[in-house]
Amino acid sequence: MRPQMAQLPPFRSVVKSNDVEDPVNRFVHRTLAYLFVKSIFSTRITPNMITLSTVVIGFAAGCAFIWGTPAAMFAGGIGLWAAAILDGADGILARAKNLQSEFGRALDGSADALVAVFTVFPAFYHIWVTYHNPYYLALMVPALGLTIVHLAVYDFYKESYLRGTRPGQGGEGQDADKIAETVEAARSKGPIVRVAINYGLVPHLMRQKAVLNWLNPDAWRLSQLLQSDVQTAAIYRKNNVWPMRLWALVSLAPHSYLMAICAMFNRLDVYLFIRVFVMNGIFLVAVIWQRHATCRTIDELAGVNAIEVSGTGQSLAA
């Protein structure tokens, strides 16, 4: 009698919390990614294979942007959107087969960076050769630099939110306060793992820590001290759920599918304006809202003796 093959777990058990996803990613990308995983679940395809496939597809999309014809732009947009969907499929498969690892996270982060390089710079090239507008050229610098900040901040608040609202489960990745431990652990790994961790994951964590210490140091200290239980989880979610949903709007997924849509219509100049003005407007509102949410969380947790607040309330003590 043949042994029964493992079944793919239910959709809700292998996707992230709805609170940390933007609507399109939550209802479209994750559904399509889950269906893809369902189709390959019984095969030998691994999450890392899917991750590497996103790099290949991203490279092909970038080549299409350089080619620059309307048909090539449409194909490149489709390819970029497909890469965004597969970027969620690797995580679903990893959770379904219990194959999560720091290497997998480092590889996923490195793959995201490579897809960005393979598509963003060709997209900027396409904008320049199409319009030859110095104003567009000037916008490319903040478009690139501030998006890196967006992604680092979103990832921090996503991990903090998952740790703070899921008693007994925690987040899905490495904490930025454990950089030294991450580097030390990488020494015992193979060369590929060391490269992925030391040049992918660790720089991301260092950038994340530096930005958050400047934007909202109380949120950083709170994330280090907060021990999630049912009561504190309810308080944390009540105060942070709506800022978290705003952060999700500047995560990687919206950047990817908005760029893909604009590329399909051969209007990457529109995406450039969205990226610089709309996304940074959302980011600014989220920063202000999150600072207030952090203060409210601290006050309420202090009120139930979950933590102690000393001095003016701007510093925390366990």
C-alpha positions in Angstrom: 0.0 0.0 0.0 1.5 3.3 -1.0 2.0 5.8 1.8 -0.4 8.8 1.7 1.3 12.0 0.5 1.2 15.0 2.7 -1.5 17.5 1.9 -1.0 21.2 1.4 -2.2 23.0 4.5 -5.2 25.4 4.3 -4.7 28.8 2.8 -5.0 30.8 6.0 -2.4 28.7 7.8 0.4 29.3 5.3 0.0 33.1 4.5 0.9 36.1 6.6 -1.5 38.0 8.7 -3.9 40.1 6.6 -2.9 43.1 8.7 0.6 43.2 7.3 -0.4 42.8 3.6 -1.8 45.4 1.2 -5.2 44.5 -0.4 -3.9 43.5 -3.8 -1.1 41.3 -2.4 -3.5 39.8 0.1 -6.4 39.0 -2.2 -4.7 38.6 -5.6 -1.0 37.7 -5.2 -1.4 35.3 -2.3 -4.3 33.5 -3.9 -2.5 33.0 -7.1 0.7 32.0 -5.3 -1.2 29.5 -3.2 -2.7 27.9 -6.4 0.8 27.7 -7.9 2.1 26.0 -4.7 -0.8 23.6 -4.8 0.1 22.6 -8.4 3.8 21.8 -7.5 3.4 20.7 -3.8 3.9 17.0 -4.6 7.0 17.7 -6.7 10.7 18.1 -5.6 10.6 21.9 -6.3 11.9 23.7 -3.2 11.3 27.2 -1.9 14.8 28.3 -2.9 14.2 27.1 -6.5 11.2 29.3 -6.7 13.2 32.2 -5.2 15.9 31.8 -7.8 13.3 31.6 -10.6 12.1 35.1 -9.6 15.6 36.4 -10.3 15.6 34.8 -13.8 12.1 36.3 -14.5 13.2 39.7 -13.2 16.3 39.7 -15.4 14.1 38.9 -18.4 11.7 41.7 -17.5 14.7 44.1 -17.3 15.9 43.0 -20.7 12.4 43.7 -22.1 12.5 47.2 -20.6 15.8 47.9 -22.3 14.4 46.6 -25.6 11.7 49.2 -25.1 9.1 48.4 -27.8 5.4 48.5 -26.7 5.2 44.7 -27.0 8.4 44.3 -25.0 7.2 46.7 -22.3 4.0 44.7 -22.0 5.9 41.4 -21.7 8.3 43.0 -19.2 5.4 44.2 -17.1 3.8 40.7 -17.1 7.1 39.2 -16.1 7.6 41.6 -13.2 4.1 40.9 -11.9 4.7 37.2 -12.2 8.0 37.6 -10.2 6.0 39.4 -7.5 3.5 36.6 -7.3 6.3 34.0 -7.1 8.0 36.0 -4.4 5.1 35.0 -2.2 4.9 31.4 -3.4 8.4 30.5 -2.0 7.3 31.6 1.5 4.0 29.7 1.3 5.8 26.5 0.2 8.4 27.0 3.0 5.7 27.3 5.6 3.7 24.5 4.2 6.7 22.1 4.3 8.3 23.6 7.4 11.4 24.6 5.5 11.9 28.1 6.9 15.5 29.0 7.5 17.7 32.1 7.9 19.4 31.1 4.6 16.0 31.1 3.0 15.2 34.5 4.3 18.7 35.9 3.3 18.3 34.3 -0.2 14.8 35.8 -0.5 16.1 39.2 0.4 19.0 38.9 -2.0 16.7 37.8 -4.7 14.4 40.8 -4.1 17.4 43.1 -4.4 18.6 41.5 -7.6 15.1 41.7 -9.2 15.1 45.4 -8.2 18.5 46.0 -9.8 17.5 44.0 -12.9 14.3 46.0 -13.4 14.6 49.4 -11.8 17.7 50.5 -13.6 16.5 49.3 -17.0 13.2 51.1 -16.3 15.1 54.3 -15.5 17.1 53.8 -18.7 13.8 53.4 -20.7 12.4 56.6 -19.2 15.6 58.5 -20.1 15.8 57.3 -23.7 12.1 57.9 -24.2 11.8 61.4 -22.8 15.4 62.8 -22.3 14.0 64.9 -19.5 16.6 66.0 -16.9 13.7 66.5 -14.4 13.0 62.8 -14.6 16.6 62.0 -14.2 16.7 64.0 -11.0 13.7 62.2 -9.6 15.4 58.8 -10.0 17.7 59.4 -7.1 15.0 59.9 -4.4 12.9 57.3 -6.1 15.6 54.7 -5.5 17.0 55.8 -2.2 13.7 56.4 -0.4 12.2 53.1 -1.6 15.1 51.3 0.1 14.1 53.1 3.3 10.4 52.2 2.8 11.2 48.5 2.5 13.5 48.5 5.6 10.9 50.3 7.8 8.0 48.2 6.6 9.9 45.0 7.3 10.7 46.2 10.9 7.1 47.0 11.6 5.8 43.8 10.0 8.1 41.7 12.2 7.2 43.8 15.3 3.5 43.5 14.6 3.7 39.7 14.1 5.7 39.3 17.3 3.4 41.6 19.2 0.1 40.2 18.1 0.7 36.4 17.8 1.3 35.0 21.3 3.6 31.9 21.0 4.3 32.4 17.3 6.4 35.5 17.0 7.6 37.0 13.7 8.9 35.3 10.6 12.5 36.6 10.3 15.6 37.6 12.2 15.5 40.5 14.6 17.7 43.6 13.9 19.0 43.4 17.5 20.7 40.1 16.8 23.0 41.2 14.0 26.1 39.9 15.9 24.5 36.5 16.4 23.5 36.4 12.8 27.1 37.1 11.6 28.5 34.5 14.1 26.0 31.8 12.9 27.0 32.5 9.3 30.6 31.5 10.0 29.6 27.8 10.4 27.6 27.8 7.1 28.8 27.0 3.6 30.1 29.8 1.3 26.8 30.4 -0.5 25.0 30.7 2.8 27.7 33.1 4.2 27.5 35.3 1.2 23.7 35.5 1.3 23.6 36.3 5.1 26.6 38.6 5.2 25.9 40.6 2.1 22.1 40.3 1.9 20.5 39.8 5.3 23.0 41.6 7.6 23.1 44.9 5.6 19.3 44.9 5.5 19.2 44.5 9.3 21.8 47.2 9.9 20.0 49.6 7.6 16.7 48.8 9.3 18.1 49.5 12.8 19.8 52.8 11.8 16.6 54.1 10.2 14.3 53.1 13.1 16.6 54.6 15.7 16.2 57.9 13.9 12.5 57.7 13.0 10.9 56.2 16.1 13.4 54.9 18.7 10.6 54.2 21.2 9.2 51.6 18.7 12.6 50.1 18.5 12.9 49.8 22.2 9.3 48.5 22.6 10.0 45.8 20.0 12.9 44.6 22.1 11.1 44.5 25.4 7.6 43.4 24.5 6.8 39.9 25.5 3.6 38.9 23.7 0.6 37.4 25.6 -3.1 37.5 25.0 -3.6 40.8 26.9 -0.6 42.7 25.5 -1.4 41.3 22.0 -4.8 42.8 22.1 -3.4 46.2 23.2 -0.7 46.1 20.6 -3.1 45.2 17.8 -5.7 47.8 18.7 -3.2 50.6 18.6 -1.0 49.5 15.6 -3.3 47.7 13.2 -4.2 50.8 11.1 -0.6 52.2 10.9 0.5 48.7 9.9 -2.0 48.6 7.1 -0.6 52.0 5.9 3.0 50.6 6.1 1.8 47.7 3.9 1.1 50.3 1.1 4.8 51.1 0.8 6.0 47.5 1.0 7.6 45.6 -1.9 4.4 44.3 -3.4 2.8 47.7 -4.3 6.1 48.9 -5.7 6.2 45.8 -7.9 2.7 45.6 -9.3 2.4 49.4 -9.8 5.6 49.4 -11.8 4.4 46.3 -13.7 1.1 48.0 -14.6 2.8 51.2 -15.7 5.3 49.2 -17.8 2.4 47.3 -19.5 1.0 50.6 -20.7 4.5 51.9 -21.5 4.1 54.7 -19.0 7.0 54.2 -16.6 7.1 57.9 -16.2 3.8 57.7 -14.3 5.3 55.1 -12.0 8.2 57.4 -11.3 5.9 60.1 -10.1 3.9 57.6 -8.0 7.1 56.3 -6.5 8.4 59.8 -5.5 5.3 61.7 -4.6 2.5 59.3 -3.7 4.5 56.6 -1.9 6.5 59.2 0.0 3.4 61.0 1.0 2.0 57.7 2.4 5.3 57.1 4.1 5.3 60.5 5.8 1.7 60.0 7.1 2.6 56.5 8.3 5.7 57.8 10.2 3.6 60.4 12.1 0.7 58.0 12.8 3.1 55.3 14.0 4.8 57.5 16.5 1.4 58.3 18.1 0.5 54.6 18.0 3.7 53.7 19.7 3.1 56.2 22.5 -0.4 55.0 23.0 0.8 51.4 23.2 3.5 52.3 25.7 0.9 54.1 27.9 -1.6 51.3 27.8 0.9 48.6 28.5 2.3 50.6 31.4 -1.2 51.0 32.7 -1.6 47.2 32.9 1.9 46.8 34.3 3.2 45.0 31.2 6.1 47.4 31.1 7.4 50.3 33.2 7.8 53.7 31.8 10.4 55.9 33.4 11.1 59.6 33.3 9.0 61.4 30.7 7.7 58.3 29.1 10.3 58.4 26.3 12.5 55.6 27.7 11.4 52.1 28.6 12.6 49.7 31.2 11.9 46.1 31.6 
